[in-house]
Amino acid sequence: MKQELVHVLAGNAFAVSDAQGDMEHDPCAPIGLFSFDTRFLSHWVLTVDGERLHALSRDDLTYFETRFVLVPGAASHYVDADVSVIRHRSIDEAYHESVTVLNHSAEPAEYTVRMEMAADFADTSEILRPGPRRPTVVPDPQERRLRIRYERGRFARETCVSSTAPAEVDARGMTFRIRVEPQGEWHADLHVAMIIQGAGGRDLRADIESHRQHVSQDMRDGLDRWLDRAPHLIAERPGLNAVYRQALTDLAALRYMPLAYTDPVPVGGMPWAMTLYGRDALITCFQTLPFTPELTPATLHMLAMLQGGRLDDRHEEEPGKIVAELRYGEAAAFDEQPTALYYGAADTTPLFVILLDEYERWTGDTDLVHELRHPARMALDWLTRYGDQCGDGYLRYLPRNTGSGVANQTWRNSPEAIVDRYGAEPPYPRATCELQGYAYDARLRGARLAREFWGDRGYAERLEADAARLRERFNSDFWLPQQGYYALALTPDGEPVDALTSHLGHLLWSGIVEPDRADALAGHLRGPDLFSGWGVRTYAQGQRPYNPVGAHLGAVWPSDNAIVAAGLRRYGFDEEAADIAASMFAMAETLGGSVPEVIAGYPRAVTTYPVQLPAAGRPQSWASGGLLMLLSTMLGLRPCGENLLVNPAIPAGFGRIELLDVPGRWGRADAYGRERGAGRRTRAGQPAHRAA
């Protein structure tokens, strides 16, 4: 049976252990203490008198701290245990573990408490099969400290463990020989500093007190402030309030500050994406604008700072292109992987412009629009200069790093994701349908910014003309009249890739779809081939490659479903959008806790409990953000000038929903909605106009 894993996290620092709190290398799971793409602890095992401990209970206090209650010995000894152990751990920029041994007997007792520890400094890219390294281990008994350091040229990482209690320190850990009075207790604090560049002569014992204060006060207060700033939800539906709070808490946990940057931006999520991913960050910020708009300026500034400025095939960089991935590990530092700055994504660049425009609509922050004028124009120019690789007006991608780059440079980035209904892969360069929708939307939004804020009417008119031509050609070339939907992609020769996928919802979201075709798309998205009952599948059943546990060949993603539901509402399909939102919230309520990034696409009639995929990350920023976007979609929130428009379409069984103090250019506003039964399609097939 697969063991339960427990994690604490703060930004991109996180620790993953077993249910007892121990960390040991596992070839199937990312166990250990991590920060900035390096494992700083690969072994962390507590024993009492040579015996491993077993869990009685666990209390997950917040996302950054948890408490284990343990006893030594086998399960048969639990009832008669005369000693128990409490492990309380927390994390911020450092890791802290408090160990308390309690003597429940009527006599004094002596124990040997041992913490085994080691660090392999594995890069996250190799975490399941780490390569050989030879760290330097320096025990310092006088200072109650163990230093483990790894250096390779300019790359230096160090783990420094220090204790508040007297300890025998050796190269493999710390031993505490203790005497505990009857009904008494013994206590020690272990502090683990994760050092990026040398020790710097810091007093690590002072760091222990600093960490305690930061976790006990600053981080808890920070979480409270984060939750207080977000709109207040009052929902009749049991469980919806808890799902909402969990989503906000996950987003708080998944903020980090990249090195040499002072503002937090969202990471992708646990465990493999604990760094900046351009696509994930942009979509997360878009999803959360009505709730936590403060994420967006820092993210846009960071991505603008990293915007491509040269041609580099290995890193797939081009002038104007928005970065796909930023990493700090050893493989990135020595360019063994091109991830120090990797640009292999075709959708991040139009999404950058889309988010900038949407942020201004919600907040009225014209200063940011002026500050980012040059990066936004570079992004818009990239669509034509580098994105149009066949000269036919379509945004395409062609991997230039065929050794270690990404084969499919869209959100469906698994190697087998772009195939026709029989499983055949199209040649490169590939023009996937949702990329055309994003490019269309970005040009229209860029035109608005150019006309209203940059004072360049001519540029605005050129962008609008390009968008109009793209829309006309797209609706001619991608439409499959016999199937009644748009092709997944076009080959370089213009042949359609005829798979039926959830990308139809992305097209509705972008507004590129002709109104008289929207009804057919809504029918597919809500039909049994795509809709599982737990959400819309990425790839419809009935096609040869369909696989309900294939990430992009039939599984269900909350982030994808949030965009699909928003697209349906844009064209007036309120009932279909409400069904999708209801299925997603039912999944979140059933699973409890953080929503996973993806679940299996089995029909709900077959699996009355959502099936999580083994490799699915949890929590993930755009999965948690997707739930917030679905809530906004149900309420029909839309900025219009200085006002917040509310047009609710609440699913059956949700009763009344109140979202109070929604932030925006209007200050704060309240939104209300209640279910009114089926059949609320108000403007079937007609796209809603964006606020001017």
For each residue, the residues with C-beta under 8 A, 3 or more apart:
1:
2:
3: 18 19
4: 18 19
5: 16 17 18 19 29 31
6: 16 17 18 19 21 58 60 66 68
7: 14 15 16 17 270 271
8: 14 15 63 64 65 66 89 90 91
9: 13 14 15 63 64 91 253 254 270 274
10: 13 14 63 64 91 92 93 219 253 256
11: 253 254 255 256 257 264 267
12: 34 35 36 37 256 267 274 275
13: 9 10 33 34 35 36 91 92 93 95 194 256
14: 7 8 9 10 33 34 35 91 270 271 274
15: 7 8 9 23 32 33 34 41 89 91 95
16: 5 6 7 23 29 30 31 32 34 271
17: 5 6 7 20 21 22 23 31 44
18: 3 4 5 6 21 22 23 24 31
19: 3 4 5 6 55 58 68
20: 17 46 52 53 54 55 68 70
21: 6 17 18 46 53 55 68 70 87 89 97
22: 17 18 44 45 46 52 53
23: 15 16 17 18 31 32 33 41 42 43 44 45
24: 18 31 43 45
25: 31 32 42 43 120 130
26: 29 31
27: 128 129
28: 128
29: 5 16 26 128
30: 16 34 124 127 128 271 272
31: 5 16 17 18 23 24 25 26 42
32: 15 16 23 25 39 40 41 42 43 44 122 127
33: 13 14 15 23 39 40 41 44 95 159 192 194
34: 12 13 14 15 16 30 37 38 39 40 124 271 274
35: 12 13 14 38 40 93 194
36: 12 13 194 196 259 275 328 329
37: 12 34 123 124 125 274 275 327 328 329 332
38: 34 35 121 122 123 124 157 194 328 329 330
39: 32 33 34 42 119 120 121 122 123 124 127 130
40: 32 33 34 35 95 119 121 157 159 192 194
41: 15 23 32 33 44 95 117 118 119 159 192
42: 23 25 31 32 39 118 119 120 122 130
43: 23 24 25 32 116 117 118 119
44: 17 22 23 32 33 41 115 116 117
45: 22 23 24 52 115 116 117
46: 20 21 22 53 85 87 99 113 114 115 116
47: 50 51 52 53 72 113 114 116
48: 51 53 72 83 85 101 111 112 113 114
49: 72 111 112
50: 47 112 114
51: 47 48 72 73
52: 20 22 45 47 72
53: 20 21 22 46 47 48 70 71 72 85
54: 20 70 71 72 73 74 75 78
55: 19 20 21 58 68 69 70
56: 69 70 71 78 84
57: 68 69
58: 6 19 55 66 67 68 69
59: 66 67 69
60: 6 66
61: 65 66 67
62: 65 219 220 223 249
63: 8 9 10 223 249 250 252 253
64: 8 9 10 90 91 92 215 219 253
65: 8 61 62 88 89 90 91 215
66: 6 8 58 59 60 61 88 89
67: 58 59 61 86 87 88 89
68: 6 19 20 21 55 57 58 85 86 87 88
69: 55 56 57 58 59 84 85 86
70: 20 21 53 54 55 56 84 85 86 87
71: 53 54 56 77 78 81 83 84 85
72: 47 48 49 51 52 53 54 77 81 83 85
73: 51 54 76 77 78 81
74: 54 77
75: 54 78
76: 73
77: 71 72 73 74 80 81
78: 54 56 71 73 75 81
79:
80: 77
81: 71 72 73 77 78 84 104
82: 103 104 105 109
83: 48 71 72 101 102 103 104 105 109 111
84: 56 69 70 71 81 101 102 104
85: 46 48 53 68 69 70 71 72 99 100 101 102
86: 67 68 69 70 98 99 100 102
87: 21 46 67 68 70 97 98 99
88: 65 66 67 68 97 98 100
89: 8 15 21 65 66 67 95 96 97 98
90: 8 64 65 95 96 211 215
91: 8 9 10 13 14 15 64 65 94 95 96
92: 10 13 64 211 214 215 219
93: 10 13 35 194
94: 91 191 192 193 194 207 211
95: 13 15 33 40 41 89 90 91 191 192 194
96: 89 90 91 189 190 191 192 208 211 212 215
97: 21 87 88 89 189 190 192
98: 86 87 88 89 187 188 189 190
99: 46 85 86 87 113 115 187 188 189 190
100: 85 86 88 185 186 187
101: 48 83 84 85 111 113 178 180 185 186 187
102: 83 84 85 86 180 184 185
103: 82 83 108 109 180 181 182 183 184 185
104: 81 82 83 84 183
105: 82 83 109 182
106: 182 183
107: 182
108: 103 179 180 181 182
109: 82 83 103 105 179 180
110: 177 178 179 180
111: 48 49 83 101 177 178 180 186
112: 48 49 50 175 176 177 178
113: 46 47 48 99 101 175 176 177 178 186 188
114: 46 47 48 50 173 174 175 176
115: 44 45 46 99 173 174 176 190
116: 43 44 45 46 47 172 173
117: 41 43 44 45 146 148 161 172 173 174
118: 41 42 43 148 172 173
119: 39 40 41 42 43 135 148 150 159
120: 25 39 42 130 133 135
121: 38 39 40 133 135 150 157 159 330
122: 32 38 39 42 126 127 130 131 133
123: 37 38 39 126 127 130 329 330 331 332
124: 30 34 37 38 39 127 272 274 327 329
125: 37 327 329 331 337 339
126: 122 123 129 130 131 331
127: 30 32 39 122 123 124 130
128: 27 28 29 30
129: 27 126
130: 25 39 42 120 122 123 126 127 133
131: 122 126
132:
133: 120 121 122 130 150
134: 150
135: 119 120 121 148 149 150
136: 147 148 149 150 151
137: 146 147 148 171
138: 146 147 148 149
139: 145 146 169 170 171
140: 143 144 145 146 147 169
141: 144 167 168 169
142:
143: 140 162
144: 140 141 162 163 164 165 166 167 169 174
145: 139 140 160 161 162 163 169 204
146: 117 137 138 139 140 160 161 162 169 171 173 174
147: 136 137 138 140 158 159 160 161 199
148: 117 118 119 135 136 137 138 158 159 160 161
149: 135 136 138 156 157 158 159
150: 119 121 133 134 135 136 156 157 158
151: 136 155 156
152: 155 156 330 334
153: 334
154: 333
155: 151 152 330 333 334
156: 149 150 151 152 196 197 198
157: 38 40 121 149 150 194 195 196
158: 147 148 149 150 193 194 195 198 199
159: 33 40 41 119 121 147 148 149 192 193 194 195
160: 145 146 147 148 192 193 195 199 204
161: 117 145 146 147 148 174 190 191 192
162: 143 144 145 146 190 191 193 204 205 207 208
163: 144 145 166 167 174 176 188 189 190 191
164: 144 188 189 205 208
165: 144 176 186 187 188 189
166: 144 163 176
167: 141 144 163 174 175 176 188
168: 141 174 175 176 177
169: 139 140 141 144 145 146 173 174
170: 139 173 174 175
171: 137 139 146
172: 116 117 118
173: 114 115 116 117 118 146 169 170
174: 114 115 117 144 146 161 163 167 168 169 170 190
175: 112 113 114 167 168 170
176: 112 113 114 115 163 165 166 167 168 186 188
177: 110 111 112 113 168
178: 101 110 111 112 113 186
179: 108 109 110
180: 101 102 103 108 109 110 111 184 185 186
181: 103 108 184
182: 103 105 106 107 108
183: 103 104 106
184: 102 103 180 181
185: 100 101 102 103 180
186: 100 101 111 113 165 176 178 180
187: 98 99 100 101 165
188: 98 99 113 163 164 165 167 176
189: 96 97 98 99 163 164 165 208 212
190: 96 97 98 99 115 161 162 163 174
191: 94 95 96 161 162 163 204 205 207 208 211
192: 33 40 41 94 95 96 97 159 160 161
193: 94 158 159 160 162 202 204 207
194: 13 33 35 36 38 40 93 94 95 157 158 159
195: 157 158 159 160 198 199 200
196: 36 156 157 259 328
197: 156 200
198: 156 158 195
199: 147 158 160 195 202
200: 195 197
201:
202: 193 199 206 207
203: 206 207
204: 145 160 162 191 193 207 208
205: 162 164 191 208 209
206: 202 203 209 210
207: 94 162 191 193 202 203 204 210 211
208: 96 162 164 189 191 204 205 211 212
209: 205 206 212 213
210: 206 207 213 214
211: 90 92 94 96 191 207 208 214 215
212: 96 189 208 209 215 216
213: 209 210 216 217 218
214: 92 210 211 217 218 219
215: 64 65 90 92 96 211 212 218 219 220
216: 212 213 219 220
217: 213 214 220 221
218: 213 214 215 221 222
219: 10 62 64 92 214 215 216 222 223
220: 62 215 216 217 223 224
221: 217 218 224 225
222: 218 219 225 226 252
223: 62 63 219 220 226 227 249 252
224: 220 221 227 228
225: 221 222 228 229
226: 222 223 229 230 248 252 292
227: 223 224 230 245 248 249 252
228: 224 225
229: 225 226 292 294 663
230: 226 227 248 291 292
231: 290 291 659 660 661 662 663
232: 659 660 661
233: 240 241 244 631 657 658 659 660
234: 241 657 658 660
235: 240 241 244 654 655 656 657 658
236: 654 655 656 657
237: 240 585 653 654 655 657
238:
239: 242 243 585 589
240: 233 235 237 243 244 585 589 654 657
241: 233 234 235 244 245
242: 239 245 246 589
243: 239 240 246 247 585 588 589 595 627
244: 233 235 240 241 247 248 627 628 631
245: 227 241 242 248 249
246: 242 243 249 250 588 593 594 595 624
247: 243 244 250 251 595 624 625 627 628
248: 226 227 230 244 245 251 252 291 292 624 628
249: 62 63 223 227 245 246 252 253
250: 63 246 247 253 254 594 595 619 620 621 624
251: 247 248 254 255 266 284 288 292 295 621 624 625 628
252: 63 222 223 226 227 248 249 255
253: 9 10 11 63 64 249 250 619
254: 9 11 250 251 266 267 268 269 619 620 621 624
255: 11 251 252 264 265 266 267 295
256: 10 11 12 13 264 265 267 274 275
257: 11 261 262 263 264 265
258: 261 265 276 302 326
259: 36 196 328
260:
261: 257 258 265 302 305
262: 257
263: 257 297 298 301 302
264: 11 255 256 257 295 298
265: 255 256 257 258 261 276 281 295 298 299 302
266: 251 254 255 276 280 281 284 285 295 299 621
267: 11 12 254 255 256 273 274 275 276 277 280 281 621
268: 254 272 273 274 275 276 277 280 281 617 620 621 622
269: 254 273 274 280 597 617 618 619 620 621 622 623
270: 7 9 14 273 274 617 618 619 620
271: 7 14 16 30 34 274 617
272: 30 124 268 617
273: 267 268 269 270 277 280 617 620
274: 9 12 14 34 37 124 256 267 268 269 270 271
275: 12 36 37 256 267 268 325 326 327 328
276: 258 265 266 267 268 281 302 323 325 326
277: 267 268 273 280 281 324 325
278: 281 282 303 322 323 324 325 345 348 351 352
279: 282 283 324 345 347 348 351 411
280: 266 267 268 269 273 277 283 284 620 621 622
281: 265 266 267 268 276 277 278 284 285 299 303 621
282: 278 279 285 286 299 303 322 348 351 352 354 355
283: 279 280 286 287 351 411 559 563 622 625
284: 251 266 280 281 287 288 295 621 622 625
285: 266 281 282 288 289 295 296 299 300 355 359
286: 282 283 289 351 354 355 358 629
287: 283 284 559 562 622 625 626 628 629
288: 251 284 285 291 292 293 295 625 628 629
289: 285 286 293 296 358 359 362 363
290: 231 293 362 628 632 637 662 663 664
291: 230 231 248 288 628 632 662 663
292: 226 229 230 248 251 288 295
293: 288 289 290 296 359 362 363 663 664
294: 229 297 298
295: 251 255 264 265 266 284 285 288 292 298 299
296: 285 289 293 299 300 355 359
297: 263 294 300 301 359 365 368
298: 263 264 265 294 295 301 302
299: 265 266 281 282 285 295 296 302 303 355
300: 285 296 297 303 304 352 355 356 359 368 372
301: 263 297 298 304 305 371 372
302: 258 261 263 265 276 298 299 305 306
303: 278 281 282 299 300 306 307 322 323 348 352 375
304: 300 301 307 352 372 375
305: 261 301 302
306: 302 303 322 323 326 341
307: 303 304 320 321 322 323 375 378 379
308: 317 318 319 320 321 322 323 343 382
309: 317 319
310: 317 318 319
311: 317 318 319
312: 315 316 317 343
313: 316 400 401
314: 335 338 400 401
315: 312 338 340 341 342 343 401
316: 312 313 321 324 338 342 343 344 399 400 401 405 409
317: 308 309 310 311 312 321 341 343
318: 308 310 311 321 343 382 386
319: 308 309 310 311 378 382 385 386
320: 307 308 349 378 379 380 381 382 385 386
321: 307 308 316 317 318 343 348 349 379 382 386
322: 278 282 303 306 307 308 343 345 348 349 351 352 379
323: 276 278 303 306 307 308 326 341 342 343 348
324: 277 278 279 316 342 343 344 345 348 406 409
325: 275 276 277 278 339 341 342 344
326: 258 275 276 306 323 339 340 341 342
327: 37 124 125 275 331 332 337 339 340 342
328: 36 37 38 196 259 275 332 333 340
329: 36 37 38 123 124 125 332 333 339
330: 38 121 123 152 155 333 334 336
331: 123 125 126 327 334 336 337 339
332: 37 123 327 328 329 335 336 337 338 339 340
333: 154 155 328 329 330 340
334: 152 153 155 330 331
335: 314 332 338 340
336: 330 331 332
337: 125 327 331 332 404
338: 314 315 316 332 335 342 344 401 404 405
339: 125 325 326 327 329 331 332 342
340: 315 326 327 328 332 333 335
341: 306 315 317 323 325 326
342: 315 316 323 324 325 326 327 338 339 405 406
343: 308 312 315 316 317 318 321 322 323 324
344: 316 324 325 338 399 401 405 406 409
345: 278 279 322 324 348 349 406 409 410 413
346: 349 387 395 396 397 409 410 435
347: 279 350 351 409 410 411 434 435 438
348: 278 279 282 303 321 322 323 324 345 351 352
349: 320 321 322 345 346 352 353 379 382 383 387 442
350: 347 353 354 379 383 395 435 438 439 441 442
351: 278 279 282 283 286 322 347 348 354 355 438 442
352: 278 282 300 303 304 322 348 349 355 356 375 376 379
353: 349 350 356 357 376 379 380 442 445 446 449
354: 282 286 350 351 357 358 438 441 442 445
355: 282 285 286 296 299 300 351 352 358 359
356: 300 352 353 359 360 368 369 372 376 445 449
357: 353 354 360 361 445 446 448 449
358: 286 289 354 355 361 362 445
359: 285 289 293 296 297 300 355 356 362 363 365 368
360: 356 357 363 364 365 366 368 369 449 453
361: 357 358 639 690 691
362: 289 290 293 358 359 639 664 665
363: 289 293 359 360 663 664 665
364: 360 642 664 665
365: 297 359 360 368 369
366: 360 369 370 453
367: 370 371
368: 297 300 356 359 360 365 371 372
369: 356 360 365 366 372 373 376 449 453 454
370: 366 367 373 453 454
371: 301 367 368
372: 300 301 304 356 368 369 375 376
373: 369 370 376 377 449 453 454
374: 377 378
375: 303 304 307 352 372 378 379
376: 352 353 356 369 372 373 379 380 446 449
377: 373 374 380 381 446 454 459
378: 307 319 320 374 375 381 382
379: 307 320 321 322 349 350 352 353 375 376 382 383 442
380: 320 353 376 377 383 442 443 446 463
381: 320 377 378 384 385
382: 308 318 319 320 321 349 378 379 385 386 387
383: 349 350 379 380 387 388 395 439 442 443
384: 381 387 388 466
385: 319 320 381 382 388
386: 318 319 320 321 382 389
387: 346 349 382 383 384 395 396 439
388: 383 384 385 391 392 393 394 395 396
389: 386 396 397 398 429
390: 394 396 429 431 492
391: 388
392: 388 473 494
393: 388 466 469 470 473
394: 388 390 431 435 436 470 473 474 490
395: 346 350 383 387 388 431 435 436 438 439
396: 346 387 388 389 390 428 429 430 431 435 492
397: 346 389 408 409 410 428 429 430 435
398: 389 428 429 430
399: 316 344 402 405 406 407 409 428
400: 313 314 316 405
401: 313 314 315 316 338 344 404 405
402: 399 405
403:
404: 337 338 401
405: 316 338 342 344 399 400 401 402
406: 324 342 344 345 399 409 413
407: 399 413 415
408: 397 412 413 414 415 417 418 430
409: 316 324 344 345 346 347 397 399 406 413
410: 345 346 347 397 413 417 418 432 434 435
411: 279 283 347 434 559 560
412: 408 417 418 432 538 552
413: 345 406 407 408 409 410 417 552
414: 408 417 550 551 552
415: 407 408
416: 419 425 545 550 552 553
417: 408 410 412 413 414 538 551 552 553
418: 408 410 412 425 426 430 432 488 489 497
419: 416 422 423 424 425 426 497 499 545 553
420: 423 424 426 488 497 498 499
421: 498 499 500 543 544 545
422: 419 543 544 545
423: 419 420 544 545
424: 419 420
425: 416 418 419
426: 418 419 420 430 489 490 491 495 497
427: 430 491 492
428: 396 397 398 399 492
429: 389 390 396 397 398 492
430: 396 397 398 408 418 426 427 489 490 491
431: 390 394 395 396 435 436 489 490
432: 410 412 418 435 436 488 489 503
433: 436 437 474 478 486 487 488 489 503 506 507
434: 347 410 411 437 438 503 506 507 510
435: 346 347 350 394 395 396 397 410 431 432 438 439
436: 394 395 431 432 433 439 440 470 474 478 512
437: 433 434 440 441 506 507 509 510 511 512
438: 347 350 351 354 395 434 435 441 442 506 510
439: 350 383 387 395 435 436 442 443 470
440: 436 437 443 444 467 470 471 474 510 511 512
441: 350 354 437 438 444 445 510 511 512
442: 349 350 351 353 354 379 380 383 438 439 445 446
443: 380 383 439 440 446 447 463 464 466 467 470
444: 440 441 447 448 463 464 467 511
445: 353 354 356 357 358 441 442 448 449
446: 353 357 376 377 380 442 443 449 450 460 463
447: 443 444 450 451 459 460 461 463 464 467
448: 357 444 445 451 452 460
449: 353 356 357 360 369 373 376 445 446 452 453 454
450: 446 447 453 454 456 457 459 460 463
451: 447 448 454 456 457 460
452: 448 449
453: 360 366 369 370 373 449 450
454: 369 370 373 377 449 450 451 459
455:
456: 450 451 459 460
457: 450 451 460 461
458: 461 462
459: 377 447 450 454 456 462 463
460: 446 447 448 450 451 456 457 463 464
461: 447 457 458 464 465
462: 458 459 465 466
463: 380 443 444 446 447 450 459 460 466 467
464: 443 444 447 460 461 467 468
465: 461 462 468 469
466: 384 393 443 462 463 469 470
467: 440 443 444 447 463 464 470 471
468: 464 465 471 472
469: 393 465 466 472 473
470: 393 394 436 439 440 443 466 467 473 474 512
471: 440 467 468 474 475 512
472: 468 469 475 476
473: 392 393 394 469 470 476 477
474: 394 433 436 440 470 471 477 478 512
475: 471 472 478 479 512 513 514 517
476: 472 473 479
477: 473 474 490 494 496
478: 433 436 474 475 486 487 490 496
479: 475 476 486 487 517
480: 483 484 485 486 487 496 498
481: 484
482:
483: 480 498 500
484: 480 481 517 520 523 524
485: 480 500 504 520 521 524
486: 433 478 479 480 503 504 507 513 521
487: 433 478 479 480 490 496 497 498 499
488: 418 420 432 433 497 498 499 500 501 503
489: 418 426 430 431 432 433 496 497
490: 394 426 430 431 477 478 487 494 495 496 497
491: 426 427 430 494 495 496 497
492: 390 396 427 428 429
493:
494: 392 477 490 491
495: 426 490 491
496: 477 478 480 487 489 490 491
497: 418 419 420 426 487 488 489 490 491
498: 420 421 480 483 487 488
499: 419 420 421 487 488 539 540 543 545
500: 421 483 485 488 504 524 529 530 539 540 543
501: 488 504 530 538 539 540
502: 505 506 525 530 536 537 538 539 560 561 564
503: 432 433 434 486 488 506 507
504: 485 486 500 501 507 508 521 524 525 564 567
505: 502 508 509 521 525 536 560 561 563 564 565 567 568
506: 433 434 437 438 502 503 509 510 563 564 567
507: 433 434 437 486 503 504 510 512 513 521 567
508: 504 505 511 513 518 521 522 564 567 568 570 571 687
509: 437 505 506 563 564 566 567 570
510: 434 437 438 440 441 506 507 513 567
511: 437 440 441 444 508 570 687 690
512: 436 437 440 441 470 471 474 475 507
513: 475 486 507 508 510 517 518 521 571 687
514: 475 517 518
515: 518 571 685 686 687
516: 519 685
517: 475 479 484 513 514 520 521
518: 508 513 514 515 521 522 571 572 573 684 685 686 687
519: 516 522 523 684 685
520: 484 485 517 523 524
521: 485 486 504 505 507 508 513 517 518 524 525
522: 508 518 519 525 526 568 571 573 576
523: 484 519 520 526 527
524: 484 485 500 504 520 521 527 529 530 540
525: 502 504 505 521 522 530 531 536 564 568 576 580
526: 522 523 530 531 576 579 580
527: 523 524 530 531
528: 531 541 603
529: 500 524 537 540 541 542
530: 500 501 502 524 525 526 527 536 537 540
531: 525 526 527 528 535 536 537 579 580 583
532: 535 536 537 548 556 583 601 602 603 604
533: 583 603 604 605
534: 556 583 584 586 587 599 601 602 604 607 610
535: 531 532 556 557 558 561 580 583 584 587 599
536: 502 505 525 530 531 532 556 560 561 564 580
537: 502 529 530 531 532 540 541 548 554 555 556 601
538: 412 417 501 502 551 552 553 554 555 556 557 560 601
539: 499 500 501 502 543 545 546 547 550 552 553 554
540: 499 500 501 524 529 530 537 543 546 554
541: 528 529 537 546 548 554 601
542: 529 546
543: 421 422 499 500 539 540 546
544: 421 422 423
545: 416 419 421 422 423 499 539 550 553
546: 539 540 541 542 543 550 553 554
547: 539 550 553 554
548: 532 537 541 554 555 600 601 602
549: 554 555 600 601 611 613
550: 414 416 539 545 546 547 553 554 555
551: 414 417 538 555 598 613 615
552: 412 413 414 416 417 538 539 555
553: 416 417 419 538 539 545 546 547 550
554: 537 538 539 540 541 546 547 548 549 550 600 601
555: 537 538 548 549 550 551 552 598 599 600 601 613
556: 532 534 535 536 537 538 560 561 587 598 599 600 601
557: 535 538 560 561 597 598 623 626
558: 535 561 562 584 587 588 595 597 598 622 623 626 627 630
559: 283 287 411 562 563 597 620 622 623 625 626
560: 411 502 505 536 538 556 557 563 564 626
561: 502 505 535 536 556 557 558 564 565 580 583 584 626 630
562: 287 558 559 565 566 584 625 626 627 629 630 633
563: 283 505 506 509 559 560 566 567 629
564: 502 504 505 506 508 509 525 536 560 561 567 568 580
565: 505 561 562 568 569 577 580 581 584 629 630 633
566: 509 562 563 569 570 577 629 633
567: 504 505 506 507 508 509 510 563 564 570 571
568: 505 508 522 525 564 565 571 573 574 576 577 580
569: 565 566 572 573 574 577 633 636 649 688
570: 508 509 511 566 567 687 688
571: 508 513 515 518 522 567 568 683 684 685 686 687 688
572: 518 569 681 682 683 684 685 686 687 688
573: 518 522 568 569 576 577 681 684
574: 568 569 577 578 649 680 681 682
575: 578 579 649 678 679 680 681
576: 522 525 526 568 573 579 580
577: 565 566 568 569 573 574 580 581 633 634 649
578: 574 575 581 582 634 649 650 651 652 680
579: 526 531 575 576 582 583 651
580: 525 526 531 535 536 561 564 565 568 576 577 583 584 630
581: 565 577 578 584 585 630 631 633 634 651
582: 578 579 585 586 651 652 653 654
583: 531 532 533 534 535 561 579 580 586 587 604
584: 534 535 558 561 562 565 580 581 587 588 626 627 630
585: 237 239 240 243 581 582 588 589 627 630
586: 534 582 583 589 590
587: 534 535 556 558 583 584 590 591 595 599 610
588: 243 246 558 584 585 591 595 627
589: 239 240 242 243 585 586 592
590: 586 587 609 610
591: 587 588 595 596 610 612
592: 589
593: 246 618
594: 246 250 618 619 623 624
595: 243 246 247 250 558 587 588 591 618 619 620 623 624 626 627
596: 591 599 612 613 616 617 618 620 623
597: 269 557 558 559 616 617 618 620 622 623
598: 551 555 556 557 558 613 616 623
599: 534 535 555 556 587 596 610 611 612 613 616
600: 548 549 554 555 556 607 610 611 612 613
601: 532 534 537 538 541 548 549 554 555 556
602: 532 534 548 606 607 611
603: 528 532 533 606 607
604: 532 533 534 583 607 608
605: 533
606: 602 603
607: 534 600 602 603 604 610 611
608: 604
609: 590
610: 534 587 590 591 599 600 607
611: 549 599 600 602 607
612: 591 596 599 600 616 618
613: 549 551 555 596 598 599 600 616
614:
615: 551
616: 596 597 598 599 612 613
617: 268 269 270 271 272 273 596 597 620 623
618: 269 270 593 594 595 596 597 612 623
619: 250 253 254 269 270 594 595 623 624
620: 250 254 268 269 270 273 280 559 595 596 597 617 623 624
621: 250 251 254 266 267 268 269 280 281 284 624 625
622: 268 269 280 283 284 287 558 559 597 625 626
623: 269 557 558 559 594 595 596 597 598 617 618 619 620 626 627
624: 246 247 248 250 251 254 594 595 619 620 621 627 628
625: 247 251 283 284 287 288 559 562 621 622 628 629
626: 287 557 558 559 560 561 562 584 595 622 623 629 630
627: 243 244 247 558 562 584 585 588 595 623 624 630 631
628: 244 247 248 251 287 288 290 291 624 625 631 632
629: 286 287 288 562 563 565 566 625 626 632 633
630: 558 561 562 565 580 581 584 585 626 627 633 634
631: 233 244 581 627 628 634 635 657 659
632: 290 291 628 629 635 637
633: 562 565 566 569 577 581 629 630 636 637
634: 577 578 581 630 631 648 649 650 651 654 657 673
635: 631 632 646 647 648 650 657 659 671 673
636: 569 633 645 646 647 648 649 673
637: 290 632 633 644 645 646 659 662 671
638: 644 645 647 688 691
639: 361 362 643 644 645 664 665 691
640: 643 644 645 691 692
641: 691 692
642: 364 665 666
643: 639 640 666 669
644: 637 638 639 640 662 664 666 669 671
645: 636 637 638 639 640 691
646: 635 636 637 671 672 673
647: 635 636 638 682
648: 634 635 636 657 671 672 673 674
649: 569 574 575 577 578 634 636 673 680
650: 578 634 635 654 655 656 657 673 674 675 676
651: 578 579 581 582 634 654 675
652: 578 582 675 677 678
653: 237 582 675
654: 235 236 237 240 582 634 650 651 657 675
655: 235 236 237 650 674 675
656: 235 236 650 672 673 674 675
657: 233 234 235 236 237 240 631 634 635 648 650 654 672 673 674
658: 233 234 235 670 671 672
659: 231 232 233 631 635 637 662 670 671 672
660: 231 232 233 234 670 671
661: 231 232 668 669 670
662: 231 290 291 637 644 659 668 669 670 671
663: 229 231 290 291 293 363 667 668
664: 290 293 362 363 364 639 644 667 668 669
665: 362 363 364 639 642
666: 642 643 644 669
667: 663 664
668: 661 662 663 664
669: 643 644 661 662 664 666
670: 658 659 660 661 662
671: 635 637 644 646 648 658 659 660 662
672: 646 648 656 657 658 659
673: 634 635 636 646 648 649 650 656 657
674: 648 650 655 656 657
675: 650 651 652 653 654 655 656
676: 650 680
677: 652 680
678: 575 652
679: 575
680: 574 575 578 649 676 677
681: 572 573 574 575 684
682: 572 574 647
683: 571 572 686 688
684: 518 519 571 572 573 681
685: 515 516 518 519 571 572
686: 515 518 571 572 683
687: 508 511 513 515 518 570 571 572
688: 569 570 571 572 638 683
689: 692
690: 361 511
691: 361 638 639 640 641 645
692: 640 641 689
